[in-house]
């Protein structure tokens, strides 16, 4: 059985991240889009826009959610939306079950031949409309229809884990057999990555322990610890970790002191002054820690890292200069890092 301790030598820890946001919604939007207000493209959409796809039968950007035992603010489309980019760059949500993507399967009585004829007719009319209006969303609509048609075969194949050997299922743990669990999503992430999907985003809800932290966090950690370690180990044994960047973390940290008294009801409050994330693979120095906090883990004491710096480094590791990945909108060029961001060079291999 794998756990995070067993993959520690593969991990690159950043202990000095900080954010100015201490409420879930703006902090979550900020870490995903580089801006605290909804409406900007998510980082996965930027990657989709910048790198395109190597597999035309699957989305370039896939999102999967899992629910833990605790509470938390629900994930929403702001975390994987396209913002002002054309809408076909947004993330596609995979849901639990045999039919992971809504409205992809044809209804009863509609054959593949008939469906193909429908799409050809829609395509012809849409291109005529595009010739008159020049609206780029028309071309996005055509692309999404065609992707949905191809996904009718490719998505069920990815979601079916019956071809996985038992030792792989054991690596991810017993929860891998429960659709919608973090373990199942982690295994599906590996299956998507080996099929050349560019960006896979796993969102686990349930860490908002303002109380009962000693009661809620152990089972929460159990839901994710084995599977996250299995994902890194699985990617490595398949030769995929060298060119796959794995990032693990949340939108902010927690206070070092108890909220509500020091007893079994104690929890921790939101804290943006410093927090830790880890990364693995993708051109990083493994087995190191970068940045330090003060003795009370309240402020950054050494090598502060902003979320813009994190985004700049992520893009650099994927072969993109964050200052040149731009999109012209409403009279100016926008980018994921806005006008900020420095690559964290000491953590690069």
C-alpha positions as CSV (number, residue, x, y, z in Angstrom):
1,X,0.0,0.0,0.0
2,X,1.4,3.4,-1.0
3,X,1.2,6.6,1.1
4,X,2.6,10.0,0.8
5,X,5.6,9.1,3.0
6,X,6.7,6.5,0.5
7,X,6.9,9.0,-2.4
8,X,8.5,11.9,-0.4
9,X,11.7,11.6,-2.4
10,X,9.7,12.5,-5.5
11,X,8.0,15.6,-4.1
12,X,9.0,19.2,-4.2
13,X,7.6,21.1,-1.3
14,X,6.9,24.9,-1.3
15,X,6.4,26.1,2.3
16,X,6.2,29.8,1.6
17,X,3.1,30.3,-0.6
18,X,0.9,33.2,0.4
19,X,-2.3,34.8,-0.8
20,X,-4.2,38.0,0.2
21,X,-7.5,36.1,0.1
22,X,-9.0,34.4,3.2
23,X,-12.5,33.6,2.0
24,X,-13.1,30.4,0.0
25,X,-14.7,31.8,-3.2
26,X,-12.2,34.6,-4.1
27,X,-9.3,32.5,-2.9
28,X,-10.4,29.5,-5.0
29,X,-11.1,31.7,-8.1
30,X,-7.7,33.3,-7.6
31,X,-5.6,30.1,-7.4
32,X,-7.4,28.7,-10.5
33,X,-7.5,31.9,-12.6
34,X,-5.0,34.4,-11.3
35,X,-7.7,36.9,-10.4
36,X,-10.1,37.1,-7.5
37,X,-13.3,37.9,-9.4
38,X,-15.0,35.3,-11.7
39,X,-14.8,35.7,-15.4
40,X,-11.1,34.9,-16.2
41,X,-10.0,31.7,-17.9
42,X,-8.9,28.9,-15.5
43,X,-5.3,27.7,-15.7
44,X,-6.4,24.5,-17.5
45,X,-8.2,26.6,-20.1
46,X,-5.0,28.6,-20.6
47,X,-3.0,25.4,-21.0
48,X,-5.6,24.1,-23.5
49,X,-5.4,27.4,-25.4
50,X,-1.6,27.4,-25.4
51,X,-0.7,23.7,-26.0
52,X,-3.7,22.3,-27.9
53,X,-4.3,18.6,-27.9
54,X,-2.5,15.4,-28.9
55,X,-5.7,13.3,-28.7
56,X,-8.6,14.6,-30.8
57,X,-11.0,12.0,-29.3
58,X,-10.8,13.3,-25.7
59,X,-11.1,16.8,-24.2
60,X,-7.8,18.5,-23.6
61,X,-9.0,19.6,-20.2
62,X,-10.9,17.3,-17.9
63,X,-12.3,18.0,-14.4
64,X,-13.4,15.4,-11.8
65,X,-14.8,16.2,-8.3
66,X,-15.0,14.1,-5.2
67,X,-16.8,14.7,-1.8
68,X,-15.1,14.0,1.5
69,X,-16.5,13.5,5.0
70,X,-16.3,17.2,6.0
71,X,-17.8,20.4,4.7
72,X,-16.6,22.9,2.2
73,X,-17.6,25.3,-0.5
74,X,-18.7,23.5,-3.5
75,X,-16.6,23.6,-6.7
76,X,-18.1,25.5,-9.5
77,X,-17.4,26.3,-13.2
78,X,-15.3,29.4,-12.3
79,X,-12.5,26.9,-11.5
80,X,-12.5,25.3,-14.9
81,X,-14.3,27.9,-17.1
82,X,-12.9,29.4,-20.3
83,X,-13.7,33.0,-19.3
84,X,-13.1,35.3,-22.3
85,X,-11.4,32.5,-24.3
86,X,-13.5,30.7,-26.8
87,X,-15.7,28.3,-24.9
88,X,-14.2,25.1,-26.3
89,X,-11.1,25.7,-24.2
90,X,-13.1,25.2,-20.9
91,X,-12.8,22.0,-18.8
92,X,-15.1,19.1,-19.4
93,X,-16.5,17.6,-16.2
94,X,-16.4,13.9,-15.8
95,X,-19.1,12.6,-13.4
96,X,-19.3,9.3,-11.6
97,X,-20.9,6.3,-13.4
98,X,-20.9,4.7,-16.8
99,X,-21.9,7.9,-18.6
100,X,-19.4,10.4,-17.3
101,X,-20.2,13.3,-19.6
102,X,-23.8,14.7,-19.8
103,X,-25.6,14.8,-23.1
104,X,-22.8,12.9,-25.0
105,X,-24.7,9.6,-25.5
106,X,-27.3,9.6,-28.2
107,X,-30.9,9.1,-27.1
108,X,-32.7,5.8,-27.8
109,X,-33.5,5.4,-31.5
110,X,-30.6,7.6,-32.8
111,X,-28.0,5.5,-34.6
112,X,-24.4,6.6,-35.2
113,X,-25.2,7.0,-38.9
114,X,-28.2,9.3,-38.2
115,X,-26.2,11.2,-35.6
116,X,-23.4,11.8,-38.2
117,X,-25.9,13.1,-40.7
118,X,-27.4,15.5,-38.1
119,X,-24.0,16.9,-37.3
120,X,-23.1,17.3,-41.0
121,X,-26.3,19.3,-41.5
122,X,-25.7,21.4,-38.4
123,X,-22.1,22.0,-39.5
124,X,-23.1,23.2,-42.9
125,X,-25.7,25.7,-41.5
126,X,-23.3,26.9,-38.8
127,X,-20.5,27.6,-41.3
128,X,-23.0,29.6,-43.4
129,X,-23.9,31.6,-40.3
130,X,-20.3,32.1,-39.4
131,X,-19.6,33.5,-42.9
132,X,-22.3,36.1,-42.2
133,X,-21.5,37.1,-38.6
134,X,-17.9,36.1,-37.9
135,X,-18.9,35.1,-34.4
136,X,-16.1,32.8,-33.1
137,X,-18.5,31.0,-30.7
138,X,-20.1,29.4,-33.8
139,X,-16.8,27.6,-34.6
140,X,-16.5,26.7,-30.9
141,X,-20.0,25.1,-31.1
142,X,-19.0,23.1,-34.1
143,X,-15.9,21.9,-32.4
144,X,-17.8,20.9,-29.3
145,X,-20.4,18.9,-31.3
146,X,-17.7,17.1,-33.1
147,X,-15.8,16.4,-29.8
148,X,-19.0,15.0,-28.3
149,X,-19.5,12.7,-31.2
150,X,-16.0,11.3,-30.9
151,X,-16.3,11.0,-27.1
152,X,-19.3,8.6,-27.5
153,X,-16.6,5.9,-28.0
154,X,-13.6,7.3,-26.2
155,X,-15.0,8.3,-22.8
156,X,-16.7,5.0,-21.9
157,X,-13.4,3.3,-22.7
158,X,-11.4,5.6,-20.4
159,X,-14.0,5.3,-17.6
160,X,-14.0,1.4,-17.7
161,X,-11.3,0.3,-15.3
162,X,-12.1,-3.5,-15.8
163,X,-8.9,-3.9,-17.8
164,X,-6.7,-2.6,-14.9
165,X,-4.7,-5.4,-13.2
166,X,-5.4,-6.2,-9.6
167,X,-2.1,-4.9,-8.3
168,X,-2.9,-1.5,-9.8
169,X,-6.3,-1.4,-8.2
170,X,-4.6,-2.4,-4.9
171,X,-2.2,0.5,-5.2
172,X,-5.1,3.0,-5.3
173,X,-6.9,1.3,-2.4
174,X,-10.4,-0.2,-1.9
175,X,-12.1,3.2,-2.6
176,X,-11.1,2.9,-6.3
177,X,-14.1,0.6,-6.8
178,X,-16.5,3.5,-5.8
179,X,-17.3,5.8,-8.7
180,X,-16.8,9.4,-7.8
181,X,-14.3,8.8,-5.0
182,X,-10.9,10.5,-5.0
183,X,-9.2,7.2,-5.6
184,X,-11.3,6.4,-8.6
185,X,-10.7,9.9,-10.0
186,X,-6.9,9.5,-9.4
187,X,-6.8,6.3,-11.4
188,X,-8.9,7.9,-14.2
189,X,-6.5,10.8,-14.2
190,X,-3.6,8.4,-14.9
191,X,-5.7,6.8,-17.7
192,X,-6.4,10.2,-19.2
193,X,-2.8,11.3,-19.0
194,X,-1.5,8.2,-20.7
195,X,-4.0,9.0,-23.5
196,X,-2.4,12.4,-23.9
197,X,-5.0,14.6,-22.2
198,X,-3.1,17.8,-21.4
199,X,-4.7,19.0,-18.1
200,X,-6.6,16.9,-15.6
201,X,-8.0,18.6,-12.5
202,X,-9.1,16.7,-9.4
203,X,-11.1,18.7,-6.8
204,X,-11.7,17.1,-3.4
205,X,-14.3,18.9,-1.2
206,X,-14.3,18.5,2.5
207,X,-11.4,20.2,4.2
208,X,-13.2,23.2,5.8
209,X,-12.7,22.0,9.4
210,X,-13.5,25.0,11.6
211,X,-14.3,22.5,14.3
212,X,-13.8,18.8,15.0
213,X,-10.5,18.8,13.2
214,X,-9.2,15.8,15.2
215,X,-12.4,13.9,14.2
216,X,-12.8,14.9,10.6
217,X,-9.2,15.2,9.2
218,X,-8.0,11.6,9.8
219,X,-10.8,10.0,7.7
220,X,-10.4,12.8,5.2
221,X,-6.7,12.1,4.8
222,X,-7.4,8.4,4.5
223,X,-9.6,9.1,1.5
224,X,-6.8,10.8,-0.4
225,X,-3.4,9.8,1.0
226,X,-3.1,6.4,-0.6
227,X,-4.5,7.4,-4.0
228,X,-2.4,10.6,-4.3
229,X,0.7,8.5,-3.6
230,X,-0.4,5.8,-6.0
231,X,-0.9,8.3,-8.8
232,X,2.7,9.6,-8.5
233,X,4.1,6.1,-8.2
234,X,2.0,4.9,-11.1
235,X,3.0,7.7,-13.4
236,X,6.7,7.0,-12.5
237,X,6.6,3.3,-13.2
238,X,5.1,4.0,-16.6
239,X,7.7,6.6,-17.5
240,X,5.1,9.4,-17.5
241,X,6.3,11.4,-14.4
242,X,9.2,13.0,-16.2
243,X,6.9,14.9,-18.5
244,X,3.9,15.2,-16.2
245,X,3.6,17.9,-13.6
246,X,1.6,16.9,-10.5
247,X,0.4,19.7,-8.2
248,X,-1.3,19.2,-4.8
249,X,-2.7,21.9,-2.5
250,X,-5.5,24.2,-1.6
251,X,-6.5,27.8,-2.0
252,X,-5.0,29.0,1.4
253,X,-3.7,27.7,4.7
254,X,-5.0,27.5,8.2
255,X,-4.1,29.3,11.4
256,X,-1.5,27.7,13.7
257,X,-3.8,28.2,16.7
258,X,-7.0,26.6,17.6
259,X,-10.4,28.1,16.7
260,X,-13.0,27.6,19.4
261,X,-10.8,26.5,22.2
262,X,-8.4,23.7,22.8
263,X,-10.7,20.7,23.1
264,X,-12.2,18.0,20.9
265,X,-14.2,20.7,19.1
266,X,-11.2,22.7,18.1
267,X,-10.6,23.6,14.4
268,X,-8.5,26.0,12.4
269,X,-9.5,29.3,10.7
270,X,-8.6,30.5,7.2
271,X,-5.1,31.9,6.8
272,X,-3.5,33.3,3.7
273,X,-0.2,34.4,5.3
274,X,1.5,31.2,4.4
275,X,0.7,27.7,3.3
276,X,2.3,24.6,1.7
277,X,1.8,22.9,-1.6
278,X,3.8,20.1,-3.2
279,X,4.6,19.3,-6.8
280,X,6.2,16.3,-8.5
281,X,7.7,15.4,-11.8
282,X,7.8,17.6,-14.8
283,X,11.4,19.0,-14.6
284,X,11.5,19.7,-10.8
285,X,14.2,19.0,-8.3
286,X,12.7,16.1,-6.3
287,X,13.0,15.6,-2.6
288,X,13.5,19.2,-1.6
289,X,11.7,21.9,0.4
290,X,11.7,25.6,-0.6
291,X,10.8,28.5,1.6
292,X,10.3,28.8,5.3
293,X,7.9,30.3,7.8
294,X,8.4,31.9,11.1
295,X,8.4,29.9,14.3
296,X,4.6,30.2,14.6
297,X,3.9,29.3,10.9
298,X,2.1,32.7,10.7
299,X,4.2,34.6,8.2
300,X,6.7,33.8,5.5
301,X,10.3,34.1,6.7
302,X,12.2,33.0,3.6
303,X,11.6,32.9,-0.1
304,X,8.0,34.1,-0.4
305,X,6.1,32.6,-3.3
306,X,3.0,34.2,-4.7
307,X,0.3,32.3,-6.6
308,X,1.4,34.3,-9.7
309,X,4.9,32.9,-9.2
310,X,3.4,29.4,-8.9
311,X,1.5,29.9,-12.2
312,X,4.6,31.3,-13.9
313,X,6.6,28.2,-12.8
314,X,3.9,25.8,-13.8
315,X,3.8,27.3,-17.3
316,X,7.6,27.3,-17.5
317,X,7.7,23.6,-16.7
318,X,5.2,23.0,-19.5
319,X,7.4,24.8,-21.9
320,X,5.5,28.1,-22.0
321,X,6.8,31.6,-21.2
322,X,4.1,33.1,-19.0
323,X,4.7,36.6,-20.3
324,X,3.9,35.6,-23.9
325,X,0.8,33.4,-23.4
326,X,-1.7,36.2,-23.9
327,X,-5.2,36.7,-25.3
328,X,-6.4,40.1,-26.6
329,X,-9.7,41.0,-25.0
330,X,-11.5,44.4,-24.5
331,X,-8.6,46.4,-25.8
332,X,-5.7,44.8,-24.0
333,X,-3.7,41.6,-23.7
334,X,-4.5,39.3,-20.8
335,X,-2.5,36.5,-19.3
336,X,-2.8,34.0,-16.5
337,X,-0.2,35.8,-14.4
338,X,-1.6,39.3,-15.2
339,X,1.4,41.7,-14.9
340,X,3.1,39.7,-12.1
341,X,4.9,36.3,-11.7
342,X,8.5,35.1,-11.5
343,X,9.6,31.6,-12.2
344,X,10.9,29.8,-9.0
345,X,14.2,28.9,-10.5
346,X,15.8,27.1,-7.4
347,X,13.2,24.3,-7.6
348,X,13.9,23.5,-11.3
349,X,16.0,20.5,-12.1
